[in-house]
């Protein structure tokens, strides 16, 4: 089955479902409300979106027609789970990389290793490169592509192809005579930002866990 090009919000929906399956397994599959909140999350997302529940529901309906999302009716509200691994016929490690790209846009291999850590922990950079190469050479059609190296950067970035090839982004050239070999690269800065966002998410989860435990034990938080 050849998938049509997906919209930005549709890929965001899929990325959120993959992410939350691993980070909040107790609440997965997700309700529409939880899925919408994940799509509009301010951390670990690029670009930041402000989608309505109606827009997210429309994406869910389309993705269900492609078998990329399955619906469950347990409880009082409908819940949704992804079916990416089966539909695309790729391993879970590859799904983790696709999710990172769908949530945060084009990234270097180092950024992808950090960004996908909560879904799958890759042993090293070469492991990430191996799965990216497999996705790029997939017999049924490439799912990722390596972008041209931007001026002033050391590393190339990768992008998913579920929405087609991305529009080229312009990059400001380095000033005349300005060297870049010893400078901190854009990729390295982005990797640090991704790591900080990851730590912020972990901190929020710990805060929620502590608050829940205190409530159950009748302990008042200061």
N, C-alpha and C positions, 0 to 999 in steps of 0.2 A: 504494500500500500504506500503510495506517494502522498506525503502530507503537504497540504497547502502552506504557504508562508503564514506564520502566526504573528499576531500583533504583539507590541511590547507588553501590554497588560496580560495577554494570554500566556506569554512566556514567564511573566512575573508570577502568575497564579501557579504554574507548574513548579517553578523554582521554590516558592513558599511551601507547597505541599511536600516536596522532597526534603527541604530543610526541617520543617516541623515534625516530619515523621521520625526524625532522629533526635531532635532537640527537646521536643515535648511529646514523647510517645504516649503519655497517659491521656492526652486530649486529642490524639489522632485516631481516625480521620477528623477533619476539621469542619466546624460549622461555617456557614456563610459569613457570620460576624467575625469569627476568628481568622478566616481566610482573608477577608477584607482588611482587617487590622494588620496582618502580615504583609499584604501588598503595599500598604501605606506606611509601613515602619520607617522610622527616620534613620536608624542605624543599619549598617551593612547592606545598604541599598543604593544603587546608582542606575538611573536617576531616581530622585524622590518622587513618588506619585501621590495623588490625592483622588483616588478612584472611589466612586460611590458603590454601594452594595448592588445597585441595579446593574452597573457596568460590570462588576465582578460576576454577577449571576449570568449575564449574557455571555461572558467568556467561558464560564463553567458549562453552559449549555452547548456551546460550539465544541469545546474540548471533549465533552461527553460523546458528541456525534462522531468524533474521531477516535473514540475509545481511549483517549489519553487520561480521562478522569472517569472514575466509577463512583456511583452514588449508593450510600447505605441509608437505611431508614430506621436504624436503632434509636430508641429514645424518642423524645418529643420533637426533635428537629432533624432535618436532613443533614447528613455529613458526607464529606467528599475526600477521596483518596486518589493519588496519582497511579497511573499504569504505564509510566514512561519506560521502565526497564523492559517490559514485555512487548510493547508496541514497537519500540525502536530496536529491539533485539540487541541490547548492549548490556554489559555487566554493570553491577552496582557501583563499581569504582568510576566508570565512565559517567554514570548518572550523576554522581557527586560533582564531577567537574562541569557537566552541563548545567547543573543547578547553580553553581557558583557564577558561571558566565551569565545565566539568565537573571540572577539577582543583582550582579554588580558590573555587568558589561565587560568589554574587552580587558584582559589582564595578562600579565607576564606569567611564566611558569611558576616563579617564586610566589607571586601573589595568589595564584590558584592553589598552591599547596597550603598556604595559610588560610585562604578563604573557604576551602572545602574541609578543613580539619574537623569540624563538628559533625560532618556527615560521614567522612571516611578519612582516616589518618594514613597518609602515604609515607612510606619509609624514607624516601628521599626525592630529590628533584627528578632523577632519571626515571623513577616510577611514574611520575606525573607526565613526563615527556612521552613515555611509552604508550600510555593510554590516549594521549592527545594524538599521537601518530596513528594509532588504530582508528580513532574516530575520523581522522582526516582521510584515511585510506579505506573507509568502510565500503564494501562492495555494493551495498544498496544505495549509496550516496553519502557524500561527506557530511558530517554533522558539525565540524569545526574547521576553521581555517586560520593559518598564521598570517597576521597582517604585516605589512612592510614596516621596517624599523623607522620610527619617527626621528627627525633631526634632533640631535642633542641627547639621545637616549642610547643606552648600551644594549638593551634587550628588546626583542620583538614581543608583541602581544598576540594573544589568541582570542577569537570570537566564536560564538556558536552561529550556526547557519539556519536555525529553525525559523528565523524571520528573514532569510535571504542575506545577501552580503550587505554589511553596514555601509552607510555613506562615509566617505573619507573625511576624517577630521583634520583640520589644518593645525599645524603646530608652528609656533613662533621660532624662527631660526636663531641660532646662537649669535650673540653679538660678535662683530668682527674681532678676531684675535683672541676670543674667549675660549679657553680650553674646557673640555668636559671630562677628560679622563679621570681627574681626581675629585670631581664634583659629585654630590649626591644626586642620583638619577631620579627622574620622575617615577619610575617603577619602584625604586626603593622607598620613596616617600609614600607612595600608594600602599605598598606592602605594610609599612608601619601604621598607616591609618586603618587598614583592614584589621591589623592585630589589635589596635586600640578599641575598635568597634566590637571585635570579638570579646575582648575582656569586659567591655561595658555590658554586653548581653549576658555574659556569665554572672556578672555582679547583680544584675536585675533578677536573674533566676534565683540566685542565692538569697537575695532580699525577700523575694516572694515566699521561698521555702521557709525561711526563719519566721516570717510573719504568720504563716499557716501553722507552724509548730507552736508558736507562742499562743495563738488563738485557741488551739486544741488543748493546751496545758493551762489556759487561763492566766497566762503571764502577760502583763501590760508592757508594751514596748516603751522605752524612754522617749 
